[in-house]
């Protein structure tokens, strides 16, 4: 009892921190420095407490139940933190602990407009909604917090609402997130219909007793509902519109924590509520995830705005996680529990890794936008000399994003690929082998394109010479922003070099579903089967060995040949002066890929030649236009149909009070009949 009271105290203190951080900055908004300090201090301490609470659950393996207050009847605002919810609470807590350092410096740009306190207050309320989503234990309060999260994130997206593109991105986001909420509402209403309860405990393994059609319908509705929040294909249209216009400190939390709540909820519904499903569930998720990964990374490659690139990259990484969860479902349906455990392990590890490096990258992009005035790589360049710390941190984040060893992104994607390889070699059906091979090829290709995108954004944005006056005058960001980015950069490297230190935490989650512990304190590098267990090789020790060998070779070369002699001269340009405009740009870098995949991208190309002279043209005009095919062919026609339908329905809005009362009575009667 004393231990339970201690957990309750930690949880209550964390909630108090976030509530204070959400209220006091508005109260003291007149004093911007004070409001900013209070908001970020509350975020930090609240994050520390939630991290401590989650670690207690994950290390002890004992769930925590916290009783709140009654809403109506037996329905209360109660919280239940088991291994799964504690893991996602850990992600929220860690991000809430680190982001305030960055946000403290970033929010100073809003001092003149007297809005720094508002930003900090909204962030605290937003984090509180995230904690509620992963902690509540019934569908009613889940949907309340889910909508609360949607509202607060919408306000964060709309924070700079004076700009038209901000309002457009915010409206797109709120429409898409509520489309997803409709599907979730229907899925939970269906569960309520069959159980007569809203409690998650009563939904446990309810899928075993549901009709097959109903079970499949709930799965598909949850796939659409949570997939919208995750931004999987073809529901990713809000990401590149909302993320770039959101304040960088807020979007770091949205990309690292908010969209992960959809992963949590999807795992909760499919594995806890519905139980083992047919194999096509996993195949469908893997197919959607693979299409999302390749399509979104292709769009990411051609983006010249760093934040739009990161938005599409987020969708690509969520596609990879989708593949991992789908593989877990498939292996579970085939009763290959060890492989299911590995696929879930890799998926959850990628959730953690993506949270770290994507928050780092958005922070870096925000720092560049703050000091260089733009995120367009065609107007940047030379930032490595003017913002060396930011450049180093962004490089580490980019290497992690590209899944290059020894950074964290490599480990989780490698584990996922290993599980898919076993799907190729150990499955009996030829079509399954073929499908898994195609998925592996698509993930490999998307990984290659991801490397191209990272090289483009870092090379054009941070190397070469400045392409604009603002880039030439850029300066390094303040200490607080550097600390936030530096901590995440260190974690990215640590998770890549020593994943075994985090593995027991994730295994605590996997063990609750499959009763399998994939590994001990090592992480998978080569994993052939042996006595139904995996063989492991420490990547940390291997990485240290490789670095040591390379360092010794370089030292030997320096001792033998001495330091290299070099001279710095101007670039030779055939006798003419080299100008900044002659440098490679982001557009020219991605142009070959754009031409190869022009049918997918919807590219139209126009070339106009001004033939004044006889032997050579005076001027050549080259114009590329990329049409949003998904929006033009799917969303716009759908919106047009809905507008026509709503115009017809509008006839019932006739201004007659008696008619409106009859509508209410009819709705009440239908509801009572449905409940009865």
VOGU-3710 file (C-alpha; in Angstrom, 3 decimals, decimal comma):
1> xxxxxxxxxx> 0,000/0,000/0,000  2,841/2,375/0,870  4,459/1,726/-2,519  1,151/2,323/-4,301  0,776/5,601/-2,399  4,284/6,583/-3,495  3,387/5,971/-7,142  0,186/7,945/-6,667  2,189/10,839/-5,226  4,575/10,848/-8,188
11> xxxxxxxxxx> 1,686/10,843/-10,640  -0,168/13,584/-8,789  2,963/15,734/-8,636  3,539/15,331/-12,373  -0,060/16,308/-13,118  0,261/19,313/-10,806  3,425/20,385/-12,637  1,748/20,261/-16,039  -1,397/21,988/-14,735  0,659/24,749/-13,108
21> xxxxxxxxxx> 2,692/25,046/-16,291  -0,540/25,388/-18,230  -2,124/28,045/-15,987  0,607/30,235/-14,496  2,211/31,315/-17,802  -1,153/32,772/-18,835  -1,494/34,500/-15,450  1,992/36,008/-15,640  1,996/36,531/-19,396  2,615/40,231/-18,833
31> xxxxxxxxxx> 6,086/39,292/-17,588  7,381/37,287/-20,524  10,667/36,118/-19,022  8,928/34,911/-15,863  6,125/33,213/-17,802  8,633/31,484/-20,082  10,694/30,303/-17,106  7,673/28,961/-15,202  6,305/27,136/-18,243  9,535/25,352/-19,105
41> xxxxxxxxxx> 10,425/24,599/-15,482  7,034/22,944/-14,999  7,474/20,981/-18,228  10,908/19,801/-17,100  9,880/18,670/-13,614  6,688/17,097/-14,921  8,763/15,203/-17,478  11,194/13,988/-14,812  8,345/12,689/-12,658  6,564/10,903/-15,523
51> xxxxxxxxxx> 9,876/9,347/-16,562  10,432/8,111/-13,005  6,915/6,670/-12,848  7,295/4,846/-16,157  10,684/3,406/-15,196  9,250/2,087/-11,924  6,573/0,169/-13,816  8,922/-1,148/-16,501  11,584/-2,318/-14,064  9,233/-3,848/-11,503
61> xxxxxxxxxx> 6,812/-5,334/-14,026  3,923/-4,464/-11,704  1,117/-2,340/-13,202  -0,084/0,747/-11,363  -3,753/1,623/-10,889  -4,614/5,181/-9,925  -8,199/6,088/-9,087  -9,335/9,514/-10,183  -12,813/10,954/-9,845  -16,229/9,785/-10,952
71> xxxxxxxxxx> -17,636/11,203/-14,177  -21,014/9,491/-14,252  -22,230/6,308/-12,576  -19,427/3,771/-12,396  -17,372/5,556/-15,058  -14,408/7,402/-13,616  -11,248/9,194/-14,638  -9,042/6,261/-13,628  -5,546/5,448/-14,831  -3,859/2,122/-15,434
81> xxxxxxxxxx> -0,166/2,000/-16,305  1,020/-1,417/-17,448  4,203/-2,170/-19,393  2,847/-0,921/-22,732  1,456/2,374/-21,458  4,539/2,869/-19,269  6,833/2,545/-22,293  4,988/5,259/-24,189  4,806/7,317/-20,997  8,601/6,989/-20,916
91> xxxxxxxxxx> 8,834/8,471/-24,415  6,575/11,357/-23,380  8,508/11,902/-20,149  11,959/11,888/-21,738  10,904/14,321/-24,457  9,202/16,550/-21,872  12,436/16,613/-19,884  14,699/17,594/-22,785  12,567/19,899/-24,935  12,242/22,663/-22,259
101> xxxxxxxxxx> 15,951/23,497/-22,554  15,453/24,214/-26,238  12,051/25,843/-25,748  13,403/28,273/-23,140  15,627/29,893/-25,756  13,311/29,386/-28,712  10,316/31,103/-27,061  12,250/34,359/-26,703  11,292/35,191/-30,300  7,744/35,700/-28,991
111> xxxxxxxxxx> 8,691/38,155/-26,242  7,844/41,216/-28,343  4,416/39,886/-29,267  3,776/38,863/-25,632  3,070/35,236/-26,569  5,938/33,273/-25,037  3,831/32,424/-21,997  0,966/31,287/-24,194  3,234/28,896/-26,068  4,646/27,401/-22,876
121> xxxxxxxxxx> 1,204/27,065/-21,326  -0,225/25,314/-24,378  2,722/22,907/-24,458  2,110/21,884/-20,836  -1,601/21,310/-21,441  -0,702/19,367/-24,584  1,669/17,081/-22,665  -1,005/16,510/-20,024  -3,340/15,284/-22,761  -0,649/12,879/-23,998
131> xxxxxxxxxx> -0,268/11,419/-20,510  -4,029/10,972/-20,343  -4,220/9,174/-23,689  -1,696/6,500/-22,691  -2,899/6,213/-19,095  -6,703/6,093/-18,967  -8,424/2,729/-18,636  -11,754/3,199/-20,420  -12,886/4,204/-23,871  -14,909/7,255/-22,791
141> xxxxxxxxxx> -12,040/9,011/-21,034  -9,697/7,851/-23,798  -11,774/9,696/-26,397  -11,996/12,739/-24,106  -8,214/12,936/-23,840  -7,832/12,052/-27,535  -9,983/15,046/-28,489  -8,230/17,177/-25,872  -4,930/16,253/-27,525  -6,357/17,119/-30,947
151> xxxxxxxxxx> -7,566/20,513/-29,701  -4,329/21,529/-27,984  -2,188/20,367/-30,904  -4,475/22,314/-33,267  -3,888/25,453/-31,189  -0,139/24,837/-31,371  -0,281/24,435/-35,150  -2,301/27,674/-35,376  -0,004/29,575/-33,004  1,297/31,895/-35,756
161> xxxxxxxxxx> -2,191/32,240/-37,210  -1,484/35,608/-38,821  -0,027/33,782/-41,825  -2,377/32,248/-44,391  -0,311/29,066/-44,765  -0,504/28,516/-41,003  -4,294/28,722/-41,032  -4,448/26,403/-44,039  -2,230/23,831/-42,318  -4,225/24,064/-39,101
171> xxxxxxxxxx> -7,567/23,577/-40,823  -6,241/20,599/-42,767  -4,941/19,050/-39,560  -8,120/19,487/-37,548  -10,278/18,075/-40,355  -8,088/15,000/-40,818  -7,754/14,276/-37,112  -11,529/14,404/-36,644  -12,089/12,113/-39,596  -9,932/9,659/-37,691
181> xxxxxxxxxx> -11,917/10,309/-34,517  -15,135/9,301/-36,290  -13,731/5,840/-37,046  -12,456/5,475/-33,482  -15,821/6,454/-32,041  -17,595/3,806/-34,104  -15,054/1,156/-33,106  -15,476/1,884/-29,382  -19,264/2,046/-29,714  -19,147/-1,406/-31,297
191> xxxxxxxxxx> -17,086/-2,724/-28,392  -19,558/-1,160/-25,967  -22,451/-2,798/-27,819  -20,964/-6,278/-27,330  -19,695/-5,802/-23,765  -22,040/-3,252/-22,217  -18,981/-1,582/-20,715  -16,491/1,171/-21,507  -13,717/-0,281/-19,329  -10,623/-1,568/-21,085
201> xxxxxxxxxx> -10,465/-4,477/-18,634  -13,767/-5,766/-20,023  -12,430/-5,524/-23,574  -9,480/-7,816/-22,871  -9,378/-10,528/-25,564  -13,011/-9,781/-26,420  -12,125/-10,463/-30,038  -12,166/-14,196/-29,343  -15,936/-14,056/-28,793  -16,823/-11,481/-31,462
211> xxxxxxxxxx> -18,271/-12,434/-34,855  -15,573/-12,555/-37,498  -17,047/-9,680/-39,512  -17,355/-7,453/-36,438  -13,822/-8,219/-35,334  -12,453/-7,377/-38,782  -14,571/-4,216/-38,952  -13,200/-2,964/-35,626  -9,662/-3,646/-36,812  -10,162/-1,734/-40,076
221> xxxxxxxxxx> -11,836/1,206/-38,316  -8,975/1,447/-35,812  -6,503/1,166/-38,664  -8,118/4,175/-40,337  -8,583/6,124/-37,119  -5,102/5,693/-35,696  -3,510/5,633/-39,156  -4,798/9,165/-39,727  -2,959/10,408/-36,644  0,166/8,475/-37,651
231> xxxxxxxxxx> 0,055/9,900/-41,164  0,208/6,657/-43,135  -0,656/6,550/-46,836  -3,010/7,946/-48,077  -3,802/9,867/-44,879  -0,490/11,741/-44,622  -1,653/14,928/-46,366  -1,855/16,941/-43,128  1,741/16,309/-42,056  3,607/18,487/-44,624
241> xxxxxxxxxx> 1,068/21,266/-44,103  0,908/21,284/-40,305  4,436/20,452/-39,144  6,327/23,209/-41,034  4,118/25,990/-39,641  4,138/24,816/-36,004  6,629/26,380/-33,544  9,724/24,188/-33,471  9,613/23,465/-29,742  6,027/22,250/-30,109
251> xxxxxxxxxx> 6,520/20,259/-33,300  9,449/18,468/-31,655  6,940/17,079/-29,145  4,259/16,430/-31,756  6,593/14,423/-33,988  8,276/12,559/-31,144  5,376/11,904/-28,764  1,956/12,764/-30,184  1,923/10,518/-33,239  3,361/7,715/-31,083
261> xxxxxxxxxx> 0,171/7,717/-29,015  -1,554/6,348/-32,120  0,985/3,503/-32,189  0,221/2,823/-28,523  -3,524/2,768/-29,101  -3,243/0,568/-32,187  -1,180/-2,006/-30,284  -3,597/-1,814/-27,361  -6,660/-2,492/-29,499  -5,193/-5,167/-31,767
271> xxxxxxxxxx> -3,236/-7,201/-29,231  -5,123/-6,559/-25,963  -8,706/-6,300/-27,173  -8,988/-8,203/-30,452  -6,340/-10,841/-29,792  -4,953/-13,094/-32,494  -6,368/-12,181/-35,875  -6,156/-13,596/-39,388  -2,886/-13,326/-41,261  -4,298/-10,759/-43,683
281> xxxxxxxxxx> -4,302/-8,182/-40,875  -0,540/-8,284/-40,780  -0,214/-8,429/-44,561  -2,465/-5,379/-44,941  -0,506/-3,365/-42,385  2,812/-4,326/-43,951  1,548/-3,339/-47,394  0,279/0,042/-46,174  3,490/0,634/-44,242  5,727/-0,224/-47,200
291> xxxxxxxxxx> 3,747/2,030/-49,569  3,869/4,830/-46,998  7,616/4,465/-46,567  8,553/4,557/-50,258  5,988/7,155/-51,338  6,685/9,605/-48,519  10,470/9,348/-48,708  10,292/10,059/-52,449  8,321/13,191/-51,643  10,819/13,998/-48,888
301> xxxxxxxxxx> 13,763/13,834/-51,300  12,377/16,558/-53,563  11,506/18,982/-50,752  13,718/22,043/-50,424  12,189/23,148/-47,129  13,844/21,291/-44,252  10,668/21,105/-42,181  8,604/19,714/-45,062  11,339/17,136/-45,616  11,139/16,156/-41,943
311> xxxxxxxxxx> 7,334/15,979/-42,094  7,405/13,510/-44,981  10,234/11,661/-43,250  8,017/11,272/-40,176  5,385/9,596/-42,322  8,072/7,335/-43,798  9,263/6,255/-40,357  5,723/5,648/-39,153  5,336/3,479/-42,253  8,321/1,451/-41,070
321> xxxxxxxxxx> 6,722/1,066/-37,637  3,499/0,044/-39,385  5,440/-2,693/-41,184  6,868/-3,867/-37,863  3,486/-4,058/-36,140  2,067/-5,805/-39,203  4,880/-8,354/-39,124  4,132/-8,939/-35,441  0,477/-9,614/-36,249  1,422/-11,976/-39,063
331> xxxxxxxxxx> 3,868/-13,994/-36,962  1,319/-14,160/-34,146  -1,300/-15,550/-36,532  1,224/-18,206/-37,602  2,075/-18,996/-33,948  5,717/-17,988/-34,496  5,924/-16,196/-31,173  9,684/-15,661/-31,059  9,646/-13,892/-34,421  6,573/-11,936/-33,339
341> xxxxxxxxxx> 8,499/-10,854/-30,258  11,455/-9,741/-32,381  9,234/-7,746/-34,739  7,510/-6,015/-31,813  10,880/-5,372/-30,170  12,190/-3,726/-33,337  8,994/-1,696/-33,770  9,024/-0,352/-30,220  12,737/0,374/-30,408  12,125/2,336/-33,586
351> xxxxxxxxxx> 9,380/4,252/-31,768  11,978/5,324/-29,204  14,706/6,017/-31,759  12,438/8,018/-34,036  11,262/10,103/-31,099  14,844/11,048/-30,306  16,282/11,831/-33,718  13,147/13,431/-35,176  12,847/15,820/-32,233  16,539/16,624/-32,718
361> xxxxxxxxxx> 16,070/17,300/-36,430  13,066/19,563/-35,909  14,997/21,462/-33,259  17,873/21,867/-35,707  15,544/23,073/-38,446  14,004/25,543/-36,004  17,443/26,826/-35,040  18,314/27,341/-38,711  15,032/29,141/-39,389  15,601/31,330/-36,335
371> xxxxxxxxxx> 19,127/32,450/-37,226  19,186/32,181/-41,040  15,635/33,361/-41,598  14,600/30,380/-43,724  14,596/26,588/-43,931  14,886/26,554/-47,733  18,177/24,832/-48,536  18,414/26,734/-51,839  18,881/29,908/-49,794  21,227/28,453/-47,192
381> xxxxxxxxxx> 24,803/27,188/-47,261  27,936/27,666/-45,190  26,141/27,226/-41,875  28,740/24,755/-40,662  31,116/27,718/-40,214  28,525/30,035/-38,665  26,526/27,545/-36,591  29,060/24,781/-35,838  27,239/23,274/-32,838  23,896/23,176/-34,583
391> xxxxxxxxxx> 25,556/21,708/-37,682  27,176/18,920/-35,659  23,919/18,051/-33,906  21,917/18,081/-37,146  24,542/15,838/-38,755  24,166/13,306/-35,936  20,390/13,487/-36,226  20,595/13,084/-39,990  22,851/10,044/-39,686  20,369/8,499/-37,255
401> xxxxxxxxxx> 17,468/9,339/-39,554  19,304/7,710/-42,456  19,785/4,565/-40,312  23,547/4,609/-40,662  25,667/2,831/-38,029  26,592/3,450/-35,288  23,562/5,695/-34,773  20,258/4,605/-33,285  18,113/4,376/-36,420  20,247/1,541/-37,772
411> xxxxxxxxxx> 19,603/-0,834/-34,878  15,814/-0,872/-34,969  15,543/-1,041/-38,756  18,107/-3,839/-38,833  16,106/-5,835/-36,305  12,954/-5,345/-38,369  14,706/-6,446/-41,555  15,971/-9,546/-39,765  12,429/-10,520/-38,770  11,289/-9,997/-42,374
421> xxxxxxxxxx> 14,160/-12,157/-43,617  12,912/-14,962/-41,384  9,500/-14,403/-42,943  11,145/-15,130/-46,302  13,133/-18,179/-45,237  10,874/-19,773/-42,614  7,386/-19,258/-44,070  5,781/-22,087/-45,999  3,651/-20,213/-48,537  5,316/-19,053/-51,741
431> xxxxxxxxxx> 3,193/-15,907/-51,881  4,261/-14,974/-48,345  7,917/-15,376/-49,290  7,373/-13,218/-52,381  5,472/-10,567/-50,440  8,104/-10,382/-47,695  10,850/-10,106/-50,321  9,043/-7,180/-51,951  8,598/-5,443/-48,588  12,300/-5,901/-47,808
441> xxxxxxxxxx> 13,228/-4,466/-51,205  10,919/-1,478/-50,706  12,324/-0,768/-47,245  15,851/-1,055/-48,602  15,047/1,361/-51,426  13,361/3,801/-49,058  16,448/3,636/-46,841  18,649/4,542/-49,811  16,400/7,486/-50,683  16,518/8,566/-47,051
451> xxxxxxxxxx> 20,313/8,765/-47,268  19,965/10,875/-50,420  17,526/13,214/-48,669  19,813/13,645/-45,660  22,851/14,306/-47,871  20,850/16,863/-49,836  19,567/18,755/-46,811  22,827/18,775/-44,890  25,072/19,268/-47,910  23,096/22,117/-49,445
461> xxxxxxxxxx> 22,080/23,701/-46,172  25,258/23,530/-44,101  28,146/23,115/-46,554  29,411/25,201/-49,502  28,985/28,985/-49,476  25,995/31,020/-48,284  23,424/31,521/-51,022  21,710/34,467/-49,335  22,576/37,419/-47,147  20,625/36,017/-44,205
471> xxxxxxxxxx> 22,582/32,753/-44,371  25,870/34,657/-44,513  24,907/36,615/-41,391  23,638/33,622/-39,402  24,974/33,084/-35,887  24,923/30,211/-33,441  21,836/29,790/-31,261  21,874/30,276/-27,506  23,107/27,851/-24,881  19,674/26,514/-23,953
481> xxxxxxxxxx> 18,795/25,533/-27,507  22,216/23,922/-27,920  21,799/21,935/-24,707  18,464/20,537/-25,872  19,895/19,473/-29,221  23,132/18,223/-27,673  21,401/15,917/-25,200  19,312/14,356/-27,968  22,402/13,966/-30,156  24,170/12,164/-27,322
491> xxxxxxxxxx> 21,176/9,881/-26,779  21,083/9,088/-30,515  24,672/7,932/-30,416  24,220/6,083/-27,124  21,157/4,164/-28,336  23,081/3,160/-31,440  26,243/2,090/-29,651  24,746/0,504/-26,528  21,197/-0,618/-27,315  21,487/-3,429/-24,785
501> xxxxxxxxxx> 21,063/-0,950/-21,949  17,555/-0,120/-23,197  16,601/-3,601/-24,354  15,376/-4,932/-20,973  12,917/-2,029/-20,818  11,414/-2,925/-24,191  11,543/-6,635/-23,394  9,285/-5,922/-20,422  6,624/-4,852/-22,909  7,232/-7,704/-25,350
511> xxxxxxxxxx> 7,183/-10,271/-22,545  3,618/-9,340/-21,570  2,339/-10,306/-25,019  4,468/-13,246/-26,128  6,158/-14,525/-22,976  9,408/-14,345/-24,922  12,596/-12,507/-23,994  14,382/-11,992/-27,284  17,768/-11,092/-25,846  19,597/-10,330/-22,665
521> xxxxxxxxxx> 21,969/-7,379/-22,432  23,108/-7,639/-26,025  21,463/-6,416/-29,193  20,949/-8,370/-32,369  23,498/-8,100/-35,145  23,338/-11,612/-36,573  20,390/-13,699/-35,450  20,332/-17,259/-36,775  18,121/-19,667/-34,894  19,745/-21,995/-32,419
531> xxxxxxxxxx> 17,618/-24,002/-30,007  14,730/-21,583/-30,633  16,798/-18,633/-29,431  18,673/-15,845/-31,139  22,415/-15,476/-31,117  23,559/-11,955/-30,299  26,654/-9,883/-30,910  27,249/-6,678/-29,004  27,081/-3,761/-31,408  28,506/-1,479/-28,737
541> xxxxxxxxxx> 31,675/-3,541/-28,387  31,869/-4,026/-32,152  31,540/-0,274/-32,723  34,237/0,510/-30,172  36,516/-2,058/-31,802  35,994/-0,581/-35,290  36,576/2,984/-34,068  39,694/1,906/-32,184  41,125/0,129/-35,240  40,457/3,137/-37,497
551> xxxxxxxxxx> 42,011/5,511/-34,938  45,129/3,331/-34,649  45,512/3,180/-38,447  45,186/6,971/-38,731  47,680/7,457/-35,897  50,145/5,124/-37,600  49,811/7,035/-40,893  50,376/10,371/-39,146  53,457/9,023/-37,358  54,900/7,582/-40,567
561> xxxxxxxxxx> 54,104/10,368/-43,052  53,463/13,378/-40,833  50,664/15,878/-41,251  49,315/16,562/-44,722  50,228/19,876/-46,326  47,553/21,781/-48,169  46,765/25,266/-49,450  43,393/26,984/-49,577  42,760/28,614/-52,951  39,762/29,890/-54,862
571> xxxxxxxxxx> 37,825/27,375/-56,939  39,088/27,268/-60,537  36,279/28,279/-62,871  37,828/28,305/-66,372  39,273/31,768/-65,945  36,085/33,414/-64,687  35,069/34,410/-61,190  33,160/31,716/-59,340  29,801/33,022/-58,148  27,522/31,701/-55,436
581> xxxxxxxxxx> 24,730/31,130/-57,956  26,898/28,533/-59,718  26,722/26,135/-56,765  24,654/23,000/-56,766  21,208/23,579/-55,277  18,756/21,288/-53,583  16,557/21,367/-56,672  19,361/20,296/-58,997  20,521/17,622/-56,546  17,140/15,859/-56,480
591> xxxxxxxxxx> 16,322/16,571/-60,141  17,487/13,153/-61,490  15,306/11,284/-58,975  12,402/13,557/-59,812  12,728/12,757/-63,512  12,976/9,001/-62,914  9,820/8,942/-60,797  7,982/11,726/-62,600  4,849/9,625/-63,122  4,547/8,994/-59,398
601> xxxxxxxxxx> 5,316/12,616/-58,551  2,982/14,113/-61,148  5,794/16,095/-62,778  5,194/18,355/-65,767  8,197/19,870/-67,488  8,274/22,911/-69,776  11,318/24,162/-71,676  11,211/27,506/-73,487  14,103/28,432/-75,803  14,690/32,018/-76,885
611> xxxxxxxxxx> 16,455/31,369/-80,232  17,811/34,810/-81,073  21,210/33,770/-82,331  21,821/31,256/-85,097  24,064/28,738/-83,393  23,129/28,971/-79,728  20,104/30,231/-77,813  20,114/33,481/-75,929  18,024/32,128/-73,078  16,561/28,784/-72,010
621> xxxxxxxxxx> 13,635/28,729/-69,607  13,196/25,529/-67,620  10,084/25,086/-65,468  9,075/22,100/-63,347  5,629/21,748/-61,813  4,677/18,996/-59,371  0,978/18,364/-58,956  -0,440/16,921/-55,752  -1,978/13,872/-57,414  -3,352/12,417/-54,224
631> xxxxxxxxxx> -5,105/15,674/-53,377  -6,278/16,283/-56,951  -7,521/12,759/-57,643  -8,781/11,660/-54,221  -9,329/14,422/-51,696  -10,694/17,215/-53,879  -13,323/14,993/-55,587  -14,276/13,564/-52,182  -14,669/17,049/-50,733  -16,772/18,041/-53,740
641> xxxxxxxxxx> -19,114/15,097/-53,194  -19,422/15,875/-49,485  -20,211/19,525/-50,201  -23,039/18,476/-52,528  -24,393/16,034/-49,936  -24,275/18,629/-47,168  -26,058/21,155/-49,373  -28,878/18,646/-49,709  -28,894/17,936/-45,981  -28,925/21,671/-45,275
651> xxxxxxxxxx> -32,590/21,688/-46,266  -33,459/20,400/-42,793  -31,909/23,585/-41,381  -35,078/25,546/-42,045  -35,148/27,794/-38,978  -38,242/26,090/-37,569  -37,941/25,579/-33,803  -40,508/22,756/-33,761  -38,515/20,900/-36,415  -35,316/21,219/-34,380
661> xxxxxxxxxx> -37,045/19,872/-31,276  -38,378/16,926/-33,259  -34,848/16,162/-34,451  -33,659/16,040/-30,840  -36,523/13,770/-29,780  -35,902/11,449/-32,737  -32,182/11,273/-31,920  -32,974/10,488/-28,279  -35,415/7,713/-29,245  -32,906/6,158/-31,646
671> xxxxxx> -30,197/6,276/-28,967  -32,437/4,616/-26,378  -33,464/1,907/-28,845  -29,822/1,265/-29,749  -28,752/1,030/-26,111  -31,702/-1,180/-25,246
//
